[in-house]
Amino acid sequence: MKHTLFIDESYGEGHFYIAGVLATDEQLADLNRRFAARASYYQIVNNLPHIPEFHGHSIMTGRDDWTALKRNFGSAIALLKRLTTEISRSGAAIFIEGVDTRRLNSRYKYPDAPYEVCLRNLLESVNLFLSNAGDTCRVIADSVPDSDTYAQRMDYYCSVTNPGYRRRQLMCIEGPMEFVDSRQHFGIQSADIVAYLHRRLVEGGSSSKETQRACARAYKPLLENIKTSRKWLP
């Protein structure tokens, strides 16, 4: 069975996360339908000239397409929970990988980029998940600096070996890896929502207890869809 893996990242001081949303063609069609309906509604309500992009940080801070939510924390959390519920109901599988960037830079003289570290660990987890059923997936990620380099590295991981937790060839991952504008795919936007909320919930930082509880409420619908969630501490 064919799948599509959508990837996006979220990071803060001292930590970096990548989330992957893996969907069959049927699940992706359902996810697209759900997100499109939400997007059309918010475009009309907020009188936007274009379909809004669901982006976790923008929603929470009231920026870009979401200025109507500025200083309206309750509405922002409510929207994020609606989106995580739609992701969950689509049946898509979720994979999350993180790394402690301070420890990474301290341990290695020439450390790999946090994006590459998390990417190869994520692909390894997805590969193992797919191999159990003999399925495959293509990979679509939000555009990042050095995307050509990461795409080349992924091709190597698929054809030779992946230096992740288990050091194995990624036989179930199909190349080439595509990097695109996140506005083009609700799948990438869903991965962004997952990565953003996971980072906010796990890392906490200077967030108040009220904010942490609110993020936990928005994150809760995703729990039954999460297949792996790890953070590497080098």
Secondary structure, DSSP 8 states (H G I E B T S, - for coil): -EEEEEEEEEEETTEEEEEEEEEEHHHHHHHHHHHHHHHHHHHHHTT-SS-----HHHHHHT-GGGGGGTT-HHHHHHHHHHHHHHHHHHT-EEEEEEEEHHHHHHH-SS---HHHHHHHHHHHHHHHHHHTTT-EEEEEEE--TTHHHHHHHHHHHHHS-B-SSS-B--TTEEEEEEEE-GGG-HHHHHHHHHHHHHHHHHH-TT--HHHHHHHHHHHGGGGGGEEEEEEE--
